[in-house]
Amino acid sequence: MPFTVDLLASLLLVAGGAFALVGAIGLARLRDFYLRVHAPTKASTLGVGGALLASMLVFGWTGQRVVIHELLITVFVFVTAPIAAHLLVKSALERDPARRPPEPGTAPDAPPAESSPTPPPTPPA
């Protein structure tokens, strides 16, 4: 195998490992659930993508086998990881309505949409 293919595969593996490490550090260091979901989702997707691209490059160049497996895994990870993170955040927002962003067209400090408004006080008769 040529040196350039080895070098490119090594760079892809190192970049993938670096992205995975950044995702792990983000998961450990960030203080909020919503931030913790964001960092590993983006970084781990790119980390796995780098490793799979390196695998496709090496096995595609040597001709040992077809690289369709890595291609399918890459597509699967790139599609499912953001969807899973979105569903996690959506379910967390359902459990904590105070964290929900305001509805469009409402004041920023208005109560959340699902909370029942308190009736105005009735004047004494």
C-alpha positions, -999 to 999 in steps of 0.1 A, spaced: 0 0 0 14 34 -9 27 58 18 1 84 10 -28 60 16 -13 50 49 -8 86 58 -43 97 49 -58 67 68 -37 76 98 -48 112 97 -84 102 95 -80 79 125 -63 106 145 -89 132 136 -117 107 144 -101 100 178 -97 137 185 -133 143 177 -144 114 200 -121 128 227 -136 163 224 -171 147 227 -161 128 258 -146 159 274 -177 179 266 -199 152 282 -178 153 313 -173 191 316 -205 208 305 -228 217 333 -263 214 317 -281 185 302 -289 203 270 -252 212 265 -241 177 274 -264 163 247 -250 187 221 -212 181 224 -211 143 222 -236 141 194 -217 163 171 -182 151 180 -189 114 183 -206 114 149 -176 130 133 -153 107 153 -170 75 141 -171 91 106 -134 96 105 -127 60 116 -151 46 91 -136 67 63 -102 54 72 -115 19 71 -131 25 37 -99 40 24 -77 11 35 -99 -18 25 -110 -1 -7 -74 5 -17 -62 -30 -9 -92 -46 -26 -97 -71 2 -135 -65 4 -162 -42 -7 -166 -11 15 -204 -10 14 -206 -21 51 -187 10 63 -207 32 40 -240 19 54 -227 23 90 -217 59 83 -250 68 68 -268 51 98 -247 69 124 -250 103 106 -288 99 104 -296 84 138 -273 103 162 -289 138 156 -324 123 157 -317 106 190 -303 138 205 -333 157 193 -357 132 209 -338 133 241 -339 171 243 -376 171 233 -385 147 260 -365 167 286 -383 199 276 -416 180 281 -406 171 316 -394 207 324 -417 233 309 -399 262 326 -369 255 302 -391 257 271 -385 287 249 -414 311 245 -439 306 218 -435 329 188 -453 362 193 -453 361 231 -433 381 255 -400 365 266 -409 365 303 -445 353 298 -454 320 315 -450 288 295 -478 280 271 -491 249 289 -494 265 323 -529 275 331 -533 313 335 -544 325 369 -578 342 368 -578 379 377 -588 387 412 -625 395 416 -633 429 432 -649 428 466 -686 432 466 
